[in-house]
Amino acid sequence: MFTYLKKLFYSGPKVKSLDGLQGLERADALFHNLAVEGQIPGMAVTILKNGSPILQRGYGHASVEGKTPVDPKDTLFRIASISKCITGLALGKMMEEGILNLEDSFYTHVPYFPRKKYDFTLRQLASHTAGIRGYRGKEYALNQPFGIKDSISVFQDDPLVFEPGKGYLYNSFDFVLLSLAMQEACGMPFEDYVEQKVLHPLGMLHTFPPKTGDTDTSAQWYTKTSLCFKKAVEVDNFYKLAGGGYLSTSEDVARLGQAILDQKLLQKETYDALLTAQEFNGRSTYYGLGFQVSQDAQGRPFVGHVGSSVGAYTNFYVYPKEKVVVSLLINCTDPKVQQTLDAAITAILDLRSL
């Protein structure tokens, strides 16, 4: 296996033919071609099977201008909505420590938030069933130095979109409010609690808030145009840390997935609560508490998250039956390559080739 990994890491720049390739070799060729053909600037990949890496490689460039290679162990990417999975584990930890309860009213912890027509709970915020609105216009690209508490001024005076529990609307403002309630409940900054209770215990030592994680190992963020990749607009994602702000490596994100498979950090009952799809009107939302809970095109159950933000596109899948973790991080606003990523993941899960 070591020989195969080494061969992949040092493979050459030519476009690879897919003829006759299966499994890991086919996935590697698909990822490789995305970079060589200019469909993405760079990507970090870490795939685990039974806790061990079966494919770990950087493709393309962390910086196109400097031709800086991607290192899956060290290059920091914006992980976008994978951040919600980190928040989900922190929420579970607070539940186990008796700091809060999923059925708590949001106002129990944040009484200064303007009262709405209906009350809503922490569970509803974590599952996107609270009725909080989504982004308007270019709010997704805010570049203001908001703290979590300051940022609620953007949407706090707007009415709920629907009665809590009677609908589903995926958005990041839910997690802004959830993180505010969490830090008020525990009496310490949200990011400090997450670092102490989730990141360090899981060995995720290369996962940071954007204000402390922007270092020489950070990738450059890009937007794709018809002719080239241009640097993405400047944004400040600290306020939405819980829903889409963290920086991490593909290796650290894979550690997060392995912790879920191994049931590390939290009790089984807590994981069951986080990883059970919620319902409204008798219909599944295919979303738990910070996690997508669904099936892929081949009907394989998974938990995880797809993420998309300014300068980032990410895939994080945990396949419990196959004992496989998939961590894919790209330094570009949605480059429209999900179909290829899906094909590569399907090839990887054809583990007869290993």
C-alpha positions in Angstrom: 0.0 0.0 0.0 2.8 2.4 0.8 4.3 1.9 -2.6 1.0 2.7 -4.3 0.6 5.9 -2.2 4.1 7.0 -3.1 3.5 6.4 -6.8 0.3 8.4 -6.7 1.9 11.4 -4.9 4.7 11.6 -7.5 2.7 10.9 -10.7 3.4 13.2 -13.6 1.5 16.1 -15.1 0.1 14.4 -18.2 -3.7 13.9 -18.5 -4.4 10.3 -17.5 -6.4 7.9 -19.7 -9.4 6.3 -17.8 -9.4 3.3 -20.2 -9.5 0.1 -18.1 -8.9 1.8 -14.8 -10.9 0.8 -11.8 -11.1 1.7 -8.1 -8.4 3.9 -6.7 -6.5 4.2 -10.0 -9.6 5.5 -11.7 -10.4 7.9 -8.9 -6.8 9.2 -8.9 -7.0 9.8 -12.7 -10.3 11.6 -12.4 -9.0 13.9 -9.7 -5.7 14.4 -11.6 -7.5 15.4 -14.8 -9.6 18.0 -13.0 -6.4 19.9 -12.1 -4.5 19.3 -15.4 -7.5 20.3 -17.5 -7.9 23.5 -15.6 -11.3 22.7 -14.1 -10.1 23.4 -10.6 -7.1 25.3 -9.3 -6.2 22.8 -6.5 -7.6 20.0 -4.4 -6.6 18.0 -1.4 -7.9 14.5 -1.0 -7.8 12.1 1.9 -9.6 8.8 1.7 -9.7 6.4 4.7 -10.7 2.7 4.7 -10.9 1.1 8.2 -9.0 4.0 9.6 -6.1 3.9 7.2 -5.4 6.1 4.2 -5.9 4.4 0.9 -5.5 7.6 -1.2 -4.0 10.9 0.1 -2.7 13.4 -2.4 -2.7 17.0 -3.4 -3.7 17.9 -7.0 -3.1 21.2 -8.7 -2.0 24.3 -6.8 -2.7 26.0 -3.5 -1.6 29.2 -5.3 -1.9 29.3 -9.1 0.4 32.3 -9.3 3.1 30.8 -7.2 2.5 27.3 -8.4 2.5 26.2 -4.8 1.6 22.5 -4.6 -1.2 21.2 -2.4 -0.3 19.2 0.6 -3.3 17.2 2.1 -1.6 17.2 5.5 -0.7 20.9 5.7 -2.6 23.1 3.2 -5.5 24.9 4.8 -8.7 25.2 2.9 -12.0 26.9 3.7 -14.1 23.9 4.5 -17.4 25.8 4.1 -20.4 23.9 5.5 -18.4 21.0 6.8 -18.0 23.4 9.7 -21.6 22.5 10.6 -20.4 18.9 11.4 -17.8 20.3 13.8 -20.5 22.4 15.5 -22.8 19.3 15.6 -20.2 17.4 17.7 -19.7 20.5 20.0 -23.5 20.6 20.4 -23.5 16.9 21.4 -20.7 17.5 23.9 -22.6 20.3 25.5 -25.7 18.1 25.7 -23.6 15.4 27.5 -22.1 17.9 29.9 -25.6 19.2 30.8 -24.9 22.7 29.5 -28.0 22.7 27.3 -30.8 20.6 25.9 -31.9 20.2 22.4 -35.5 21.2 23.3 -34.3 24.4 25.0 -35.9 27.5 23.6 -33.3 29.7 21.9 -34.5 32.5 24.1 -33.5 30.6 27.2 -29.9 31.3 26.3 -30.3 34.5 24.2 -33.1 36.5 25.8 -32.0 39.7 24.0 -32.8 38.4 20.5 -36.0 40.1 19.2 -39.1 38.1 19.9 -40.7 36.4 16.9 -44.3 35.3 16.4 -43.2 31.7 17.4 -40.7 30.3 19.7 -38.0 28.0 18.3 -35.6 25.5 19.8 -31.9 24.6 19.5 -32.9 21.3 17.8 -34.8 23.3 15.2 -31.8 25.6 14.6 -29.5 22.7 14.2 -31.8 21.0 11.8 -32.8 24.0 9.7 -36.4 23.8 10.7 -36.6 27.0 12.8 -37.9 29.3 10.0 -34.8 31.6 10.0 -34.3 33.2 6.6 -31.3 32.5 4.3 -28.9 34.9 2.6 -30.2 37.9 0.6 -28.3 39.4 -2.3 -24.6 39.2 -1.5 -24.9 38.6 2.2 -23.0 35.3 1.6 -19.9 37.5 0.9 -20.0 39.9 3.8 -16.6 41.4 4.6 -17.2 43.0 7.9 -15.4 42.2 11.2 -18.4 40.9 13.0 -18.2 38.8 16.1 -20.9 36.2 16.4 -23.1 38.4 18.6 -22.6 41.5 16.5 -23.6 39.7 13.3 -27.2 39.0 14.3 -28.0 42.7 13.4 -28.0 41.6 9.8 -31.2 39.5 10.1 -32.5 39.8 13.7 -35.4 42.1 12.7 -36.8 39.9 10.0 -39.8 37.6 10.5 -39.7 33.8 10.4 -40.2 32.3 7.0 -42.5 29.6 8.5 -43.7 28.3 11.8 -40.9 26.4 13.4 -41.1 22.7 12.9 -43.5 23.1 9.9 -40.8 23.5 7.2 -37.2 23.1 6.2 -34.9 25.8 4.9 -31.2 25.2 4.8 -29.2 28.3 5.7 -26.1 29.5 7.7 -27.9 32.0 9.9 -29.4 29.1 11.8 -25.9 28.2 12.9 -25.0 31.7 13.7 -27.8 31.7 16.2 -27.0 28.2 17.4 -23.3 29.1 18.1 -24.5 32.3 19.9 -26.7 30.2 22.2 -23.9 27.7 22.7 -21.4 30.3 23.8 -23.9 32.0 26.1 -24.8 28.7 27.6 -21.2 27.6 28.3 -19.9 31.1 29.3 -16.9 31.1 26.9 -16.3 32.0 23.3 -17.7 29.4 20.9 -14.4 28.9 19.1 -12.6 28.2 22.5 -15.1 25.6 23.5 -14.8 23.8 20.1 -11.0 23.9 20.3 -10.9 22.4 23.8 -13.8 19.9 23.6 -13.7 18.8 19.9 -10.6 19.7 17.9 -7.8 18.9 20.3 -9.4 15.7 21.6 -9.8 14.4 18.0 -6.2 15.5 17.1 -7.5 18.1 14.6 -4.6 20.4 15.2 -4.7 21.9 11.7 -8.3 23.3 12.1 -8.8 26.9 12.9 -11.1 29.9 12.8 -10.2 32.2 9.9 -8.7 34.9 12.0 -6.1 32.6 13.5 -5.8 30.1 10.6 -4.8 32.5 7.8 -1.1 31.6 7.6 1.5 30.8 5.0 0.0 27.3 4.6 -3.5 28.7 3.6 -4.5 28.1 0.0 -5.4 31.1 -2.2 -9.1 31.4 -2.8 -10.4 31.6 -6.4 -13.4 32.1 -8.5 -13.7 30.3 -11.9 -14.3 32.4 -15.0 -14.6 31.3 -18.6 -10.9 32.0 -19.2 -9.1 31.5 -15.9 -9.2 31.5 -12.1 -9.3 34.9 -10.5 -8.8 35.6 -6.8 -12.1 35.5 -5.0 -13.5 38.6 -3.3 -12.3 39.3 0.3 -14.7 38.0 2.9 -14.7 37.8 6.7 -16.3 34.5 7.7 -15.6 34.6 11.4 -19.1 35.5 12.4 -20.5 32.3 10.7 -17.7 30.1 12.0 -20.2 27.5 13.2 -21.9 27.2 9.8 -19.2 27.8 7.3 -16.1 29.5 8.7 -13.5 27.0 9.7 -10.2 26.4 7.9 -8.8 22.9 7.8 -6.8 20.3 5.9 -8.3 17.2 4.2 -6.4 15.0 6.6 -8.1 16.8 9.6 -11.5 16.5 8.0 -10.9 12.8 7.5 -10.0 12.5 11.2 -13.4 14.0 12.0 -15.0 11.3 9.9 -13.1 8.5 11.5 -14.1 9.8 14.9 -17.7 9.4 13.8 -17.1 5.8 12.6 -15.2 4.9 15.8 -17.8 6.7 18.0 -15.0 8.7 19.6 -15.7 11.8 21.8 -19.4 11.3 22.2 -21.7 8.5 23.5 -23.6 6.3 21.1 -26.9 7.9 22.1 -25.6 11.3 21.3 -24.4 10.3 17.9 -27.7 8.7 17.2 -29.4 12.0 18.0 -27.0 14.0 15.7 -27.1 11.5 12.8 -30.9 10.9 12.6 -32.6 12.7 9.9 -35.3 15.1 11.1 -38.9 15.2 9.8 -41.7 17.7 9.2 -45.2 16.8 8.1 -44.1 13.1 8.1 -41.4 13.7 5.5 -37.6 13.3 6.0 -35.4 16.4 5.6 -32.4 14.1 5.0 -30.6 16.3 7.5 -29.8 15.6 11.2 -28.2 18.1 13.5 -25.3 19.6 11.6 -25.0 16.6 9.2 -26.6 15.6 5.9 -28.1 12.1 6.4 -28.8 10.6 3.0 -27.9 8.0 0.4 -25.7 8.4 -2.7 -26.8 7.5 -6.3 -26.1 3.9 -5.6 -28.2 3.8 -2.5 -25.3 3.7 -0.1 -26.2 5.4 3.2 -23.8 8.2 4.3 -23.5 11.1 6.7 -21.4 14.2 6.2 -21.8 17.5 4.3 -21.2 19.2 1.0 -19.9 22.7 1.3 -19.8 25.7 -1.0 -18.6 29.2 -0.1 -16.5 32.0 -1.5 -13.3 30.4 -2.7 -14.2 26.9 -1.5 -16.0 23.8 -2.6 -15.9 20.7 -0.3 -17.2 17.1 0.0 -17.2 15.1 3.3 -18.8 11.7 3.4 -18.7 9.0 6.0 -20.0 5.6 4.8 -20.7 3.5 7.9 -21.2 0.2 6.2 -18.1 0.4 4.0 -16.0 2.0 6.8 -14.9 4.6 4.3 -14.3 8.3 4.9 -14.0 10.8 2.0 -12.5 14.2 2.4 -12.2 16.5 -0.7 -11.3 20.2 -0.4 -11.1 22.5 -3.4 -9.9 26.2 -3.3 -12.5 27.6 -5.7 -16.1 28.8 -5.5 -18.3 26.0 -6.9 -16.3 24.9 -10.0 -19.2 22.7 -11.2 -17.3 19.4 -10.9 -19.6 17.4 -8.6 -20.4 14.9 -11.3 -16.8 14.0 -11.6 -16.3 13.9 -7.8 -19.3 11.5 -7.6 -17.8 9.3 -10.2 -14.5 9.2 -8.4 -16.2 8.4 -5.1 -18.2 5.6 -6.7 -14.9 4.1 -8.1 -13.3 4.3 -4.6 -16.2 2.4 -3.1 -15.7 -0.4 -5.5 -13.2 -1.8 -3.1 -12.8 -5.1 -4.9 -9.9 -3.4 -6.6 -7.9 -3.0 -3.3 
